[in-house]
Amino acid sequence: MKIGIVGYGVYVPKYRITVEEIAKVWGEEAHRIRDGLVIHEKAVPNKDEDTATFSVEAARNALRMAGIQGKEIGAVFVGSESHPYAVKPTASMVCSAIGAKESTASDMEFACKAGTVAIQCCMGLVKGGYIKYGFGIGADSAQGRPGDALEYTAGAGAAAFLIGGNKQEIIAEIEGTYSYTTDTPDFWRREHQEFPSHGGRFTGEPAYFKHVIAATKGLLAKMNRTVEDYDYFVFHQPNGKFPKLAAGMLKVDEAKIRDGLVTPCIGNTYSAASLIGLAAVLDKAKPGEKILVTSFGSGAGSDSFSIVVKEPILEKRKNAIPLKKYIENKEYLGYGQYTVHKNLLKGL
């Protein structure tokens, strides 16, 4: 039985704040931040938006593309590290909003790779014949303490992938998946803490690069392929610099990561980051082309997927809302407006 993507949808808020606007508040040199992180601006939620509203919009877009009714969905899993409630699932709100009331539903947490875990869960349920379709969603309204390095990159957005097993409906077959996980505390946020903490340089070498490289190499070995066999690569993108460095370590031509690298213009959308990058590639990929996607979640782990694009994508893409539309539709905020949108001014 073939398993794959039968529809996908994204959502990115229209509001943006530039690196320059944040840097001038903290007396930083904007060019140093911009060049060091390879990021220019990030998406900011509206005052009435959160992970739940992002997830609903992305899921509705995916259903529209697939031409499927919500009542046909058998599972909804939402991966995020910014669920609006500590105890109350985001997934149940998505089920209700899209009419998927006869679904199993749950929230996932694994830092920035919870969305890819959600997809793996859907793959298993579809493969086992328990459900016909399942939603794997990655969504975040990422947190960053004011003045911290994370404030320059922590963006907002969602991506929803509808997983199914009908060969005639699959727009991109998931040929295989491979995961690599260790206990590496590079980034964390305890219960009741509002902002996360991170290990600075520790986030790179023993965390991000170790897991992304290991998972990617593990998948290549499992599939008995080399990097030359793939047309596109999408790596988790906490900034615009790390994916390029990972590509260099794997001897991947930088041109192969270009289409999926969207963090420089919308920020790090955490659980949605690698999935929005995948959506950007699927917006233009041709049938027969191969995509390798590797997520990363602090704590730490990575999931890799081998994907081959199928013929039905050409017709279904006519009903899709491309990521480009969300990227180009933007309105800039000053830092004062940004603090209100992010609810950083307490007592109001």
TORFI-828263 format. One record per residue (C-alpha): residue in one letter; z, y, x. Coordinates in Angstrom, 3 decimals. Layout:
N
+------+----------+----------+----------+
| code |       pz |       py |       px |
+------+----------+----------+----------+
|    A |        Z |        Y |        X |
...
+------+----------+----------+----------+
END
This chain:
348
+------+----------+----------+----------+
| code |       pz |       py |       px |
+------+----------+----------+----------+
|    M |    0.000 |    0.000 |    0.000 |
|    K |   -0.978 |    3.404 |    1.360 |
|    I |    1.621 |    6.185 |    1.230 |
|    G |    0.785 |    9.841 |    1.513 |
|    I |    0.786 |   13.406 |    0.303 |
|    V |   -0.787 |   13.935 |   -3.134 |
|    G |    0.015 |   17.640 |   -3.335 |
|    Y |    1.917 |   20.354 |   -1.505 |
|    G |    3.096 |   23.878 |   -2.133 |
|    V |    4.805 |   26.658 |   -0.213 |
|    Y |    6.717 |   29.804 |   -1.001 |
|    V |    7.558 |   32.727 |    1.311 |
|    P |    9.253 |   35.913 |    0.044 |
|    K |    7.188 |   39.077 |    0.340 |
|    Y |    9.835 |   41.121 |    2.154 |
|    R |    9.803 |   41.440 |    5.965 |
|    I |   11.836 |   43.067 |    8.686 |
|    T |   10.441 |   43.623 |   12.181 |
|    V |   12.033 |   42.815 |   15.507 |
|    E |   11.876 |   46.528 |   16.325 |
|    E |   13.891 |   47.460 |   13.227 |
|    I |   16.679 |   45.017 |   14.063 |
|    A |   16.695 |   45.828 |   17.778 |
|    K |   17.126 |   49.568 |   17.337 |
|    V |   20.348 |   48.996 |   15.340 |
|    W |   21.923 |   46.986 |   18.164 |
|    G |   20.546 |   48.996 |   21.055 |
|    E |   18.387 |   46.122 |   22.265 |
|    E |   14.954 |   46.351 |   23.847 |
|    A |   12.541 |   45.167 |   21.163 |
|    H |    9.819 |   44.155 |   23.620 |
|    R |   12.266 |   41.885 |   25.469 |
|    I |   13.257 |   40.153 |   22.231 |
|    R |    9.662 |   39.945 |   21.019 |
|    D |    8.340 |   38.549 |   24.294 |
|    G |   11.293 |   36.225 |   24.849 |
|    L |   11.204 |   34.664 |   21.382 |
|    V |    7.494 |   35.248 |   20.678 |
|    I |    8.338 |   36.593 |   17.231 |
|    H |    7.280 |   39.833 |   15.569 |
|    E |    8.877 |   39.827 |   12.112 |
|    K |   10.624 |   37.551 |    9.634 |
|    A |   10.647 |   36.938 |    5.886 |
|    V |   13.661 |   38.179 |    3.924 |
|    P |   14.625 |   37.009 |    0.401 |
|    N |   14.799 |   39.375 |   -2.514 |
|    K |   18.276 |   40.073 |   -3.858 |
|    D |   17.862 |   37.491 |   -6.635 |
|    E |   16.251 |   34.760 |   -4.503 |
|    D |   17.803 |   31.767 |   -2.768 |
|    T |   17.042 |   28.214 |   -1.679 |
|    A |   16.895 |   27.020 |   -5.297 |
|    T |   14.321 |   29.615 |   -6.420 |
|    F |   12.244 |   28.995 |   -3.273 |
|    S |   12.257 |   25.244 |   -3.973 |
|    V |   11.208 |   25.685 |   -7.589 |
|    E |    8.271 |   27.946 |   -6.682 |
|    A |    7.065 |   25.604 |   -3.936 |
|    A |    7.398 |   22.551 |   -6.218 |
|    R |    5.464 |   24.236 |   -9.024 |
|    N |    2.695 |   25.117 |   -6.577 |
|    A |    2.552 |   21.493 |   -5.406 |
|    L |    2.343 |   20.170 |   -8.970 |
|    R |   -0.457 |   22.614 |   -9.748 |
|    M |   -2.398 |   21.454 |   -6.720 |
|    A |   -1.885 |   17.766 |   -7.510 |
|    G |   -2.616 |   18.138 |  -11.227 |
|    I |    0.568 |   16.198 |  -12.053 |
|    Q |    3.215 |   16.868 |  -14.696 |
|    G |    6.861 |   17.182 |  -13.723 |
|    K |    7.838 |   14.354 |  -16.068 |
|    E |    5.949 |   11.926 |  -13.787 |
|    I |    8.241 |   12.667 |  -10.814 |
|    G |   10.757 |    9.907 |  -10.049 |
|    A |   12.738 |   11.554 |   -7.241 |
|    V |   13.539 |   15.059 |   -6.033 |
|    F |   15.230 |   15.590 |   -2.672 |
|    V |   15.898 |   19.115 |   -1.361 |
|    G |   16.696 |   19.522 |    2.309 |
|    S |   18.463 |   22.733 |    3.345 |
|    E |   21.378 |   24.175 |    5.267 |
|    S |   21.718 |   27.104 |    2.860 |
|    H |   22.189 |   25.433 |   -0.514 |
|    P |   23.534 |   28.106 |   -2.906 |
|    Y |   26.472 |   25.910 |   -3.938 |
|    A |   28.838 |   23.833 |   -1.797 |
|    V |   29.335 |   21.493 |   -4.753 |
|    K |   26.417 |   21.547 |   -7.191 |
|    P |   23.027 |   20.180 |   -6.229 |
|    T |   20.009 |   22.361 |   -5.704 |
|    A |   17.877 |   19.327 |   -6.584 |
|    S |   19.177 |   19.196 |  -10.169 |
|    M |   18.062 |   22.797 |  -10.724 |
|    V |   14.599 |   21.941 |   -9.408 |
|    C |   14.409 |   18.881 |  -11.698 |
|    S |   15.244 |   20.974 |  -14.738 |
|    A |   12.829 |   23.769 |  -13.819 |
|    I |    9.829 |   21.452 |  -13.314 |
|    G |   10.613 |   19.062 |  -16.170 |
|    A |   11.582 |   16.087 |  -13.994 |
|    K |   14.700 |   15.116 |  -15.937 |
|    E |   14.206 |   11.362 |  -15.484 |
|    S |   14.421 |   11.610 |  -11.692 |
|    T |   16.937 |   10.562 |   -9.131 |
|    A |   17.901 |   13.717 |   -7.276 |
|    S |   19.999 |   14.746 |   -4.318 |
|    D |   20.450 |   17.397 |   -1.660 |
|    M |   19.900 |   16.636 |    2.027 |
|    E |   21.520 |   18.244 |    5.047 |
|    F |   20.536 |   17.788 |    8.689 |
|    A |   20.119 |   21.309 |   10.004 |
|    C |   16.391 |   22.072 |   10.279 |
|    K |   15.056 |   18.549 |    9.712 |
|    A |   16.530 |   17.862 |    6.271 |
|    G |   13.118 |   18.436 |    4.683 |
|    T |   11.443 |   15.695 |    6.701 |
|    V |   14.324 |   13.321 |    5.894 |
|    A |   13.603 |   14.041 |    2.221 |
|    I |    9.971 |   13.021 |    2.723 |
|    Q |   11.008 |    9.768 |    4.434 |
|    C |   13.263 |    8.927 |    1.477 |
|    C |   10.384 |    9.484 |   -0.938 |
|    M |    8.125 |    7.307 |    1.194 |
|    G |   10.573 |    4.415 |    0.924 |
|    L |   10.985 |    4.702 |   -2.839 |
|    V |    7.232 |    4.885 |   -3.414 |
|    K |    6.551 |    2.030 |   -0.991 |
|    G |    9.177 |   -0.103 |   -2.727 |
|    G |    7.602 |    0.509 |   -6.115 |
|    Y |   10.716 |    2.201 |   -7.508 |
|    I |    8.947 |    5.476 |   -8.294 |
|    K |    5.380 |    6.702 |   -8.702 |
|    Y |    5.881 |   10.138 |   -7.142 |
|    G |    8.682 |   11.816 |   -5.238 |
|    F |    9.304 |   15.366 |   -4.025 |
|    G |   10.430 |   16.011 |   -0.460 |
|    I |   11.340 |   19.695 |   -0.198 |
|    G |   12.507 |   21.765 |    2.748 |
|    A |   13.893 |   25.221 |    1.919 |
|    D |   16.196 |   27.746 |    3.523 |
|    S |   17.398 |   31.307 |    3.399 |
|    A |   18.486 |   31.083 |    6.998 |
|    Q |   21.703 |   32.656 |    8.232 |
|    G |   22.250 |   34.691 |   11.363 |
|    R |   25.302 |   36.740 |   12.234 |
|    P |   24.450 |   40.463 |   12.523 |
|    G |   23.838 |   41.266 |   16.171 |
|    D |   23.425 |   37.614 |   17.147 |
|    A |   20.159 |   36.303 |   18.637 |
|    L |   19.642 |   34.279 |   15.438 |
|    E |   19.316 |   37.474 |   13.417 |
|    Y |   15.905 |   38.099 |   14.964 |
|    T |   14.519 |   34.722 |   13.894 |
|    A |   16.376 |   33.493 |   10.774 |
|    G |   13.707 |   33.678 |    8.059 |
|    A |   13.279 |   32.417 |    4.492 |
|    G |   10.874 |   30.112 |    2.694 |
|    A |   10.151 |   26.653 |    1.312 |
|    A |    7.614 |   23.846 |    1.376 |
|    A |    7.379 |   21.015 |   -1.154 |
|    F |    5.455 |   17.789 |   -0.544 |
|    L |    4.638 |   15.409 |   -3.370 |
|    I |    4.545 |   11.832 |   -2.078 |
|    G |    2.659 |    9.056 |   -3.858 |
|    G |    0.847 |    5.767 |   -3.329 |
|    N |   -2.358 |    6.026 |   -5.353 |
|    K |   -5.208 |    5.821 |   -2.842 |
|    Q |   -7.503 |    7.935 |   -5.037 |
|    E |   -4.931 |   10.757 |   -5.188 |
|    I |   -3.781 |   10.891 |   -1.571 |
|    I |   -4.985 |   14.011 |    0.224 |
|    A |   -3.285 |   13.088 |    3.512 |
|    E |   -2.136 |    9.570 |    4.340 |
|    I |    1.155 |    9.190 |    6.230 |
|    E |    0.231 |    6.361 |    8.589 |
|    G |    3.596 |    6.085 |   10.279 |
|    T |    6.892 |    7.777 |   11.061 |
|    Y |    9.390 |    7.572 |   13.923 |
|    S |   12.834 |    9.147 |   14.368 |
|    Y |   15.097 |    9.860 |   17.323 |
|    T |   18.755 |   10.870 |   16.858 |
|    T |   21.796 |   11.543 |   19.073 |
|    D |   25.135 |   13.325 |   18.790 |
|    T |   24.223 |   16.640 |   20.424 |
|    P |   26.322 |   19.580 |   19.101 |
|    D |   23.971 |   22.427 |   19.939 |
|    F |   24.333 |   24.319 |   16.638 |
|    W |   26.930 |   24.067 |   13.869 |
|    R |   28.630 |   25.757 |   10.943 |
|    R |   31.965 |   24.545 |    9.612 |
|    E |   32.973 |   24.544 |    5.958 |
|    H |   33.819 |   28.079 |    4.722 |
|    Q |   32.184 |   29.700 |    7.751 |
|    E |   29.474 |   32.124 |    6.704 |
|    F |   27.415 |   32.160 |    9.891 |
|    P |   26.485 |   29.361 |   12.291 |
|    S |   27.408 |   29.121 |   15.956 |
|    H |   25.099 |   27.925 |   18.676 |
|    G |   25.234 |   26.746 |   22.266 |
|    G |   22.777 |   29.298 |   23.675 |
|    R |   20.798 |   27.664 |   26.475 |
|    F |   22.226 |   24.299 |   25.392 |
|    T |   19.975 |   24.527 |   22.331 |
|    G |   16.857 |   24.062 |   24.455 |
|    E |   16.944 |   21.334 |   27.083 |
|    P |   19.453 |   18.749 |   25.838 |
|    A |   18.727 |   19.408 |   22.179 |
|    Y |   15.326 |   20.652 |   21.008 |
|    F |   13.109 |   19.445 |   23.849 |
|    K |   14.838 |   16.101 |   24.381 |
|    H |   14.505 |   15.104 |   20.721 |
|    V |   11.076 |   16.584 |   19.965 |
|    I |    9.554 |   14.988 |   23.059 |
|    A |   11.272 |   11.626 |   22.511 |
|    A |   10.272 |   11.393 |   18.836 |
|    T |    6.676 |   12.429 |   19.536 |
|    K |    6.296 |    9.953 |   22.392 |
|    G |    7.938 |    7.257 |   20.281 |
|    L |    5.453 |    7.792 |   17.459 |
|    L |    2.487 |    7.814 |   19.842 |
|    A |    3.650 |    4.488 |   21.288 |
|    K |    4.226 |    3.040 |   17.813 |
|    M |    0.737 |    4.076 |   16.701 |
|    N |   -0.773 |    3.008 |   20.060 |
|    R |   -2.366 |    6.437 |   20.483 |
|    T |   -2.459 |    9.371 |   22.878 |
|    V |   -2.346 |   13.120 |   22.266 |
|    E |   -6.139 |   13.180 |   22.533 |
|    D |   -6.366 |   11.167 |   19.300 |
|    Y |   -4.920 |   14.046 |   17.237 |
|    D |   -6.646 |   17.234 |   16.124 |
|    Y |   -3.484 |   19.186 |   15.229 |
|    F |    0.159 |   19.185 |   16.274 |
|    V |    3.025 |   20.829 |   14.401 |
|    F |    6.398 |   21.026 |   16.145 |
|    H |    9.585 |   22.497 |   14.712 |
|    Q |    9.481 |   26.199 |   15.467 |
|    P |   12.869 |   27.911 |   15.883 |
|    N |   10.865 |   30.658 |   17.572 |
|    G |    7.312 |   31.106 |   18.772 |
|    K |    8.095 |   29.993 |   22.338 |
|    F |    9.588 |   26.482 |   22.042 |
|    P |    6.582 |   24.779 |   20.350 |
|    K |    4.295 |   26.055 |   23.101 |
|    L |    6.636 |   24.727 |   25.781 |
|    A |    6.867 |   21.356 |   23.999 |
|    A |    3.088 |   21.192 |   23.811 |
|    G |    2.905 |   21.826 |   27.551 |
|    M |    5.396 |   19.048 |   28.285 |
|    L |    3.301 |   16.634 |   26.231 |
|    K |    0.023 |   17.885 |   27.719 |
|    V |   -1.190 |   18.986 |   24.295 |
|    D |   -3.908 |   21.643 |   24.305 |
|    E |   -2.287 |   24.858 |   23.019 |
|    A |   -5.244 |   25.337 |   20.653 |
|    K |   -4.045 |   22.272 |   18.727 |
|    I |   -0.740 |   23.923 |   17.752 |
|    R |   -2.141 |   27.366 |   16.939 |
|    D |   -2.895 |   26.847 |   13.229 |
|    G |    0.549 |   25.455 |   12.430 |
|    L |    2.573 |   28.014 |   14.393 |
|    V |    3.708 |   30.514 |   11.754 |
|    T |    7.219 |   31.451 |   12.916 |
|    P |    6.022 |   34.590 |   14.763 |
|    C |    5.106 |   36.219 |   11.434 |
|    I |    7.695 |   34.769 |    8.974 |
|    G |   10.600 |   33.707 |   11.178 |
|    N |   12.347 |   30.354 |   11.498 |
|    T |   12.594 |   28.954 |    7.980 |
|    Y |   14.878 |   26.162 |    9.219 |
|    S |   14.411 |   23.078 |    6.967 |
|    A |   11.028 |   24.419 |    5.863 |
|    A |    9.741 |   25.384 |    9.322 |
|    S |    7.791 |   22.291 |   10.368 |
|    L |    6.720 |   21.653 |    6.758 |
|    I |    5.314 |   25.162 |    6.270 |
|    G |    3.496 |   24.642 |    9.563 |
|    L |    2.057 |   21.393 |    8.181 |
|    A |    0.961 |   23.194 |    5.016 |
|    A |   -0.826 |   25.816 |    7.132 |
|    V |   -2.777 |   23.043 |    8.865 |
|    L |   -3.571 |   21.218 |    5.610 |
|    D |   -4.942 |   24.482 |    4.236 |
|    K |   -7.867 |   24.148 |    6.663 |
|    A |   -8.005 |   20.554 |    7.988 |
|    K |  -11.048 |   18.403 |    7.269 |
|    P |  -11.134 |   14.799 |    6.005 |
|    G |  -10.732 |   12.369 |    8.881 |
|    E |   -8.776 |   14.760 |   11.085 |
|    K |   -5.379 |   13.616 |   12.344 |
|    I |   -2.143 |   15.615 |   12.410 |
|    L |    1.063 |   14.836 |   14.287 |
|    V |    4.181 |   16.577 |   12.947 |
|    T |    7.600 |   16.527 |   14.628 |
|    S |   10.621 |   18.218 |   13.086 |
|    F |   13.932 |   18.966 |   14.776 |
|    G |   17.424 |   19.369 |   13.390 |
|    S |   20.413 |   20.429 |   15.440 |
|    G |   23.151 |   17.904 |   15.746 |
|    A |   20.605 |   16.465 |   16.707 |
|    G |   17.479 |   14.588 |   15.677 |
|    S |   13.722 |   14.651 |   15.187 |
|    D |   11.322 |   12.944 |   12.757 |
|    S |    7.666 |   12.451 |   13.697 |
|    F |    4.790 |   11.688 |   11.323 |
|    S |    1.232 |   10.541 |   11.920 |
|    I |   -1.016 |   11.928 |    9.182 |
|    V |   -4.730 |   11.539 |    8.511 |
|    V |   -6.501 |   13.905 |    6.104 |
|    K |   -8.405 |   12.309 |    3.203 |
|    E |  -11.422 |   13.300 |    1.107 |
|    P |   -9.527 |   14.277 |   -2.114 |
|    I |   -8.068 |   17.312 |   -0.318 |
|    L |  -11.381 |   19.145 |   -0.677 |
|    E |  -11.202 |   19.171 |   -4.471 |
|    K |   -7.435 |   19.588 |   -4.821 |
|    R |   -7.334 |   22.492 |   -2.391 |
|    K |   -9.212 |   24.534 |   -5.005 |
|    N |   -5.999 |   24.578 |   -7.095 |
|    A |   -3.694 |   25.408 |   -4.199 |
|    I |   -2.107 |   28.710 |   -3.240 |
|    P |   -2.714 |   28.927 |    0.524 |
|    L |    0.049 |   29.958 |    2.879 |
|    K |   -2.163 |   32.817 |    4.040 |
|    K |   -1.682 |   34.540 |    0.675 |
|    Y |    2.100 |   34.597 |    1.133 |
|    I |    1.838 |   35.745 |    4.742 |
|    E |   -0.455 |   38.642 |    3.915 |
|    N |    1.469 |   39.788 |    0.816 |
|    K |    4.349 |   41.647 |    2.420 |
|    E |    6.565 |   44.699 |    2.120 |
|    Y |    8.707 |   45.982 |    4.981 |
|    L |   12.418 |   46.751 |    4.749 |
|    G |   14.622 |   49.050 |    6.796 |
|    Y |   17.812 |   47.564 |    8.227 |
|    G |   19.922 |   49.089 |    5.474 |
|    Q |   17.788 |   47.489 |    2.751 |
|    Y |   17.841 |   44.236 |    4.700 |
|    T |   21.652 |   44.097 |    4.676 |
|    V |   21.627 |   44.464 |    0.888 |
|    H |   18.986 |   41.752 |    0.434 |
|    K |   20.984 |   39.405 |    2.682 |
|    N |   24.311 |   40.315 |    1.071 |
|    L |   25.751 |   41.343 |    4.413 |
|    L |   27.686 |   44.294 |    2.932 |
|    K |   30.826 |   42.708 |    1.551 |
|    G |   32.774 |   44.227 |   -1.308 |
|    L |   29.728 |   45.416 |   -3.256 |
+------+----------+----------+----------+
END
